[in-house]
Amino acid sequence: MNWDRIEGNWKQLKGRVRQRWGKLTDSDLTAIEGKREQLIGRIQARYGIAKEAAEKQLKSFADEIEAKT
């Protein structure tokens, strides 16, 4: 899915993001505002994983969102 679409629909997608990455707080999701790089950074910080792993998870998430739309 085009990240611009995710960013544009951020308010609707925050619940799905929260389900996928439960360690992210509401304030994290509000601060991120759909920005891809910020989300990657927060996933890295909360889960203690490498940037590449966070990017891979995010790509999988975006692909799932696209498949459901």
SVG drawing of the C-alpha trace seen along z (x, -y; Angstrom):
<svg xmlns="http://www.w3.org/2000/svg" viewBox="-11 -14 30 23">
<polyline fill="none" stroke="black" stroke-width="0.4" points="0.0,0.0 1.2,-3.5 2.3,-5.0 0.6,-8.3 -2.7,-6.4 -1.8,-5.0 -0.8,-8.4 -4.0,-9.9 -6.1,-7.3 -4.0,-7.3 -6.9,-7.9 -8.8,-4.9 -5.7,-2.7 -4.3,-3.5 -6.4,-0.6 -4.8,1.9 -1.4,0.5 -2.1,0.8 -3.2,4.5 -0.1,5.3 2.3,3.5 0.7,3.5 3.7,1.9 3.1,-1.3 1.2,-3.8 -1.6,-6.1 0.8,-9.0 3.2,-7.2 0.5,-6.8 -0.6,-10.4 3.0,-11.7 3.7,-9.5 0.8,-11.0 1.2,-8.3 4.8,-9.2 6.6,-6.0 10.1,-6.8 8.7,-7.8 6.7,-4.6 9.8,-2.5 11.7,-4.3 9.1,-3.7 8.8,-0.1 12.6,0.2 12.6,-1.5 9.7,0.4 10.7,3.9 14.5,3.5 14.8,4.7 17.0,3.5 15.7,1.0 15.6,3.6 13.4,5.9 11.0,3.0 10.9,2.1 10.1,5.7 7.3,5.8 5.9,2.5 6.0,3.7 4.1,6.8 1.5,4.7 1.1,2.4 0.7,5.4 -2.0,6.8 -3.9,3.5 -3.8,3.4 -5.1,6.9 -8.1,6.1 -9.0,3.0"/>
</svg>
